Amino acid sequence: SEQVMFMWRPIARLVGLTLLLDAAVAAVLSAASLKEYDALLAERPTAVVAVYAPWCGHSRALLPEYDAAAALLGRRVPLIKVDGTVAEDVATRLDVKGYPTLFFVRDGVADEFEGERTAKQIESWAKAMLEPELQRFDTAAAAVEWGRSTAASAAASAAAAAAGAAAVLFQPTVEASSPAYAALLGAAASLSAAASPAASGRVVVACGVAAGSPAGLEARSASGEAVTVVAPALVVFGPDGPALLADRELLADRPLVESFIRREAQPLVTLYSAANEDTLFAAAAPLHLLLLASPSLAMGAASKGGGGTADSATLLRAARALRKEAVVAAVDISRHAELATFFDIAPRGRLSTPRLVALSVGNNTKFTPPHGSPAAALAWDAGAADADA
């Protein structure tokens, strides 16, 4: 037994040392100023950041869960906490609107956590953000087949709470160290289903990378023209066909890449529903255009061909012209009386249908263009957009 104890003591010391090292690595870091925050992130390409206020009850409830999450995550990703009442410049940079708020930061870009603030939920979210699913294809042809299939499956889903699409980065050779790959990786994390487990109606996009240029594939460019895709290029296989981003500088811009994917994952004209209203109103577009109409007109306007009427066809044309500036949706007022009331639409309001209404996101102003019928109003809006472009 003395020999066993003699052998056990160094092993116990080694195990104890390992546990102490793991605990040290898992300790939550603190930043009391923007300078300290930047210094911590300069050494770490990814991190989880919690901004809290000591006086806030929700913050006090979070902190022990946050410490527990750090222990669960161990060495995978560092956790940083920031007292927003002290380091106000950090809270300002992260655009904190309330306490506490959690972010996953990758290469300086912050994604907000929207789930339940428990240790296990924070751990799961951080893992998903750290290592998002990114399909890898040996051939461009396999990637094109996957992209088309994914988009078709999403379009056929009867319970489309969120738009679905696939985004593929075509590179001459797949380079994980390239700026374009890093930008897509960050976007893939934010666009994954695991990114915001508590959110409904989100835009969920599958992302992948492929080696080579896709033979014969044409995609819609920023100008609306169909052009042949040549690597390096990012193609979104969305509800309105493949869309192309090919500028090398833009491909390396993570926020722009994510914005491009989100936009092209949505149809030109969406049929408004309770399932997708959160996605529509959260879209990063300065203007929301809604066509409030009868069931048949609303359904037709949201169909791929525009439904065949002057109003719905012009709505589709306006949606193309205003792709970057506006979210466009058709609303069946028989199902959404709350919107009819909000925009003063008959039968309880003073405005007749079909009626084009708009909501300016910047100042939350609602208005209807003074140009007669929806078709005339939309034709004017589309023409103004064309002229501005």
C-alpha positions in Angstrom: 0.0 0.0 0.0 2.9 2.3 0.6 4.1 1.7 -3.0 0.6 2.5 -4.3 0.5 5.7 -2.3 4.0 6.7 -3.5 2.8 6.2 -7.1 -0.5 8.0 -6.5 0.9 11.2 -5.0 2.7 12.5 -8.2 -0.3 11.5 -10.3 -2.6 13.4 -7.9 -0.4 16.4 -8.1 -0.5 16.2 -11.9 -4.2 15.9 -12.0 -4.6 18.8 -9.5 -2.3 21.0 -11.6 -4.3 20.2 -14.7 -7.5 21.1 -13.0 -6.0 24.4 -11.8 -4.7 25.2 -15.3 -8.2 24.5 -16.8 -9.8 26.7 -14.1 -7.4 29.5 -14.9 -8.0 29.2 -18.6 -11.8 29.1 -18.0 -11.8 32.2 -15.8 -13.9 35.1 -17.1 -11.8 38.1 -18.2 -12.7 41.7 -17.4 -12.4 44.9 -19.3 -12.9 48.2 -17.5 -12.3 50.5 -20.5 -12.3 50.5 -24.3 -8.5 50.3 -24.3 -8.5 47.2 -22.1 -11.3 45.7 -24.2 -9.4 46.3 -27.5 -6.2 44.8 -25.9 -8.1 41.6 -25.0 -9.6 41.2 -28.4 -6.3 42.0 -30.2 -4.9 38.7 -28.7 -8.1 36.7 -29.4 -9.8 36.5 -32.9 -13.0 35.3 -31.2 -14.6 35.9 -27.8 -17.9 35.9 -25.9 -18.6 39.3 -24.3 -21.2 40.1 -21.6 -22.0 43.8 -21.0 -23.8 44.2 -17.7 -24.8 46.7 -15.0 -24.2 46.0 -11.3 -27.5 47.5 -10.3 -29.5 45.4 -12.8 -31.2 42.3 -11.3 -31.0 40.4 -14.6 -27.3 41.2 -14.8 -26.8 39.8 -11.2 -28.7 36.7 -12.2 -26.5 36.3 -15.4 -23.0 36.5 -13.8 -23.0 33.1 -12.0 -24.4 31.5 -15.1 -21.7 33.2 -17.2 -19.0 31.9 -14.9 -20.5 28.4 -15.2 -20.5 28.8 -19.0 -16.9 29.7 -18.9 -16.1 26.5 -17.0 -18.1 24.4 -19.5 -16.4 26.0 -22.5 -12.9 25.7 -21.0 -10.3 26.6 -23.5 -12.5 26.7 -26.5 -13.3 30.4 -26.5 -12.5 33.2 -23.9 -15.4 34.9 -22.0 -15.1 38.6 -21.2 -17.3 40.7 -19.0 -17.7 44.5 -19.2 -19.4 46.7 -16.7 -21.3 49.0 -19.1 -21.8 51.7 -16.5 -18.0 52.0 -16.2 -16.8 51.2 -19.7 -19.5 53.2 -21.4 -17.4 53.5 -24.6 -17.5 49.7 -25.0 -21.3 49.7 -24.5 -21.5 52.4 -27.1 -19.4 50.6 -29.6 -21.4 47.4 -29.2 -24.7 49.4 -29.4 -26.0 48.0 -26.2 -29.6 48.8 -25.7 -30.2 47.1 -22.4 -28.5 45.2 -19.6 -27.3 42.5 -19.7 -26.4 41.8 -23.4 -24.2 39.0 -24.7 -22.2 39.1 -27.9 -20.1 36.7 -29.9 -17.3 38.7 -31.4 -15.3 37.5 -34.4 -12.7 39.7 -36.0 -14.3 42.7 -34.5 -17.8 42.0 -35.6 -20.4 41.4 -32.8 -23.4 39.1 -33.0 -26.0 39.5 -30.3 -27.2 36.5 -28.3 -31.0 36.1 -28.2 -31.4 32.9 -26.2 -32.1 32.0 -22.6 -29.3 33.2 -20.3 -28.4 29.9 -18.7 -24.9 28.4 -18.6 -25.9 25.5 -20.9 -27.6 27.7 -23.4 -24.7 30.1 -23.5 -22.3 27.2 -24.0 -24.3 25.7 -26.9 -24.6 29.1 -28.6 -20.9 29.9 -28.2 -19.9 26.5 -29.7 -22.3 27.0 -32.7 -20.9 30.5 -33.3 -17.3 29.3 -32.9 -17.6 26.5 -35.4 -20.5 27.1 -37.7 -21.4 24.4 -40.2 -19.7 25.2 -43.5 -20.1 22.6 -46.3 -17.0 21.9 -48.3 -17.2 20.7 -51.9 -14.3 19.3 -54.0 -16.0 20.3 -57.2 -18.0 23.4 -58.2 -20.6 21.2 -59.9 -21.4 19.5 -56.6 -21.8 22.8 -54.9 -24.2 24.1 -57.5 -26.3 21.0 -57.2 -26.4 21.4 -53.4 -27.3 25.1 -53.6 -30.1 24.6 -56.1 -31.5 21.6 -54.1 -31.3 23.5 -50.8 -33.1 26.5 -52.2 -35.8 24.3 -53.8 -36.4 22.5 -50.6 -36.8 25.7 -48.7 -39.2 27.1 -51.3 -41.3 23.9 -51.1 -41.6 24.1 -47.3 -45.2 24.7 -46.2 -44.2 25.9 -42.8 -41.8 28.6 -44.1 -41.4 30.6 -40.9 -38.2 32.0 -42.4 -36.8 32.2 -45.8 -34.3 29.5 -46.7 -31.4 29.6 -49.2 -27.9 28.5 -49.8 -24.7 30.6 -50.2 -21.6 29.2 -51.8 -18.2 30.8 -52.0 -16.4 29.6 -55.1 -12.6 29.9 -54.9 -9.9 28.8 -57.3 -8.7 26.6 -54.4 -10.4 26.5 -51.0 -8.3 28.7 -48.7 -9.4 28.8 -45.1 -6.9 31.6 -44.5 -8.3 33.9 -47.1 -10.3 37.1 -46.1 -13.3 35.9 -48.2 -13.4 32.6 -46.4 -13.2 34.3 -43.0 -16.0 36.7 -44.0 -18.3 33.8 -45.0 -17.4 31.9 -41.9 -18.6 34.8 -39.7 -21.8 35.2 -41.8 -22.5 31.5 -41.6 -22.4 31.6 -37.9 -24.8 34.4 -37.7 -27.2 32.9 -40.3 -27.3 29.4 -38.8 -30.4 28.1 -37.0 -28.3 27.7 -33.8 -27.2 31.3 -33.7 -30.5 32.5 -32.1 -32.4 29.6 -30.6 -35.1 31.7 -29.1 -35.8 33.8 -32.2 -38.6 33.0 -34.6 -39.0 33.8 -38.2 -35.3 34.2 -38.8 -33.5 34.0 -42.1 -31.6 30.7 -42.0 -29.1 30.1 -44.7 -26.8 27.1 -45.3 -23.3 28.1 -46.4 -20.6 26.3 -48.2 -17.3 26.6 -50.1 -16.2 25.0 -53.3 -13.0 24.8 -55.4 -13.1 26.1 -58.9 -15.6 28.0 -61.1 -19.0 26.5 -61.8 -19.2 25.7 -65.5 -22.1 27.5 -67.2 -23.7 28.9 -64.1 -25.1 32.4 -64.6 -26.2 34.6 -61.7 -27.8 38.0 -61.3 -25.3 40.8 -60.8 -25.8 44.0 -58.8 -27.0 45.7 -62.0 -29.6 43.0 -62.6 -27.8 41.4 -65.5 -27.2 37.7 -65.8 -23.4 37.1 -65.9 -21.3 33.9 -65.9 -19.9 33.1 -62.5 -16.1 32.9 -62.3 -14.2 32.3 -59.1 -13.6 34.0 -56.7 -17.3 34.7 -56.3 -20.2 34.3 -53.8 -23.5 33.0 -55.1 -26.7 32.9 -53.1 -29.2 30.3 -54.4 -32.4 32.0 -53.2 -36.1 32.2 -54.1 -35.5 34.5 -57.0 -32.6 32.6 -58.6 -28.9 32.8 -58.1 -27.5 36.2 -57.1 -23.8 37.1 -57.5 -21.2 39.0 -55.4 -17.9 39.0 -57.2 -15.9 42.1 -56.1 -12.8 40.8 -54.2 -12.8 43.7 -51.8 -16.5 43.2 -51.0 -16.1 39.5 -50.6 -13.8 40.2 -47.6 -16.2 42.5 -45.9 -18.1 40.4 -43.4 -21.0 42.8 -42.6 -21.6 43.4 -46.3 -21.4 39.6 -47.1 -23.9 38.9 -44.4 -26.2 41.7 -45.6 -26.0 40.5 -49.2 -26.9 36.9 -48.2 -29.8 38.0 -46.0 -31.2 40.1 -48.7 -31.0 37.5 -51.4 -32.4 34.8 -49.2 -35.7 36.7 -49.1 -38.1 36.7 -52.1 -38.6 39.9 -54.0 -42.1 40.1 -52.6 -43.0 38.2 -49.4 -46.5 37.2 -48.4 -46.8 38.6 -44.9 -47.6 36.2 -42.2 -47.4 35.9 -38.4 -44.5 33.5 -38.9 -42.3 35.9 -40.9 -43.3 39.3 -39.5 -40.3 39.3 -37.1 -37.9 38.7 -40.0 -39.5 41.4 -42.2 -39.5 44.1 -39.6 -36.0 43.2 -38.4 -34.6 43.5 -42.0 -31.8 45.9 -42.5 -33.6 48.1 -45.0 -34.6 51.8 -44.5 -38.0 51.3 -46.1 -40.8 48.7 -45.8 -43.4 48.7 -48.5 -46.6 46.8 -47.9 -49.4 46.2 -50.4 -52.6 45.8 -48.3 -55.1 43.9 -50.5 -57.6 41.1 -50.9 -56.6 37.5 -50.4 -56.3 36.8 -54.1 -54.4 40.0 -54.9 -52.0 39.5 -52.0 -51.3 35.9 -53.0 -50.8 36.9 -56.6 -48.5 39.7 -55.8 -46.3 37.4 -53.7 -46.1 34.8 -56.4 -43.0 34.5 -58.6 -44.8 35.9 -61.7 -46.5 38.8 -59.9 -50.0 37.5 -60.3 -50.9 39.1 -63.6 -52.6 42.3 -62.4 -51.3 45.8 -62.9 -50.8 46.3 -59.1 -49.0 43.1 -58.4 -46.8 43.2 -61.6 -45.8 46.8 -60.8 -45.1 45.8 -57.2 -42.7 43.1 -58.4 -41.0 45.6 -60.7 -40.6 48.1 -57.8 -39.2 45.3 -55.6 -36.5 44.6 -58.1 -35.6 48.3 -58.5 -35.6 48.9 -54.7 -33.9 45.6 -53.8 -31.2 47.2 -51.6 -33.4 50.0 -50.1 -36.7 48.3 -49.3 -38.4 45.2 -47.9 -41.6 44.5 -50.0 -44.5 42.4 -48.8 -48.1 41.7 -49.8 -50.6 41.6 -46.9 -53.9 39.7 -47.0 -56.0 42.2 -44.9 -58.7 39.5 -44.2 -56.1 37.8 -42.1 -54.3 40.8 -40.6 -56.9 43.3 -39.4 -54.3 44.7 -37.0 -52.2 46.0 -39.9 -55.3 47.4 -41.6 -56.1 49.3 -38.4 -52.5 50.5 -37.9 -52.4 51.9 -41.5 -56.0 53.3 -41.4 -57.3 50.9 -44.0 -61.0 50.1 -44.6 -63.4 48.8 -43.4 -62.6 50.6 -40.2 -60.2 53.1 -41.6 -60.6 55.8 -44.2 -58.3 54.4 -46.9 -59.6 52.0 -49.6 -57.9 48.8 -50.9 -55.7 47.8 -52.6 -53.4 50.3 -50.9 -49.7 50.7 -51.0 -48.3 51.9 -47.6 -44.8 52.5 -46.4 -43.0 52.5 -43.1 -39.8 54.5 -42.7 -37.6 52.5 -40.3 -35.4 55.3 -39.3 -38.1 57.5 -37.8 -41.0 55.0 -37.6 -43.1 57.2 -39.9 -45.9 55.6 -41.9 -47.3 57.1 -45.1 -49.0 56.3 -48.4 -47.7 57.8 -51.6 -50.1 60.4 -53.1 -50.2 59.0 -56.6 -53.6 57.4 -57.0 -53.7 53.6 -57.5 -51.0 51.3 -56.0 -49.8 50.6 -59.6 -49.3 54.3 -60.2 -47.6 54.9 -56.9 -45.3 52.0 -57.3 -44.4 53.0 -60.9 -43.4 56.4 -59.6 -41.4 54.9 -56.7 -39.6 52.4 -59.1 -38.9 55.2 -61.5 -37.4 57.4 -58.8 -35.3 54.5 -57.7 -34.1 53.9 -61.2 -33.2 57.5 -61.6 -31.3 57.6 -58.3 -29.3 54.5 -59.3 
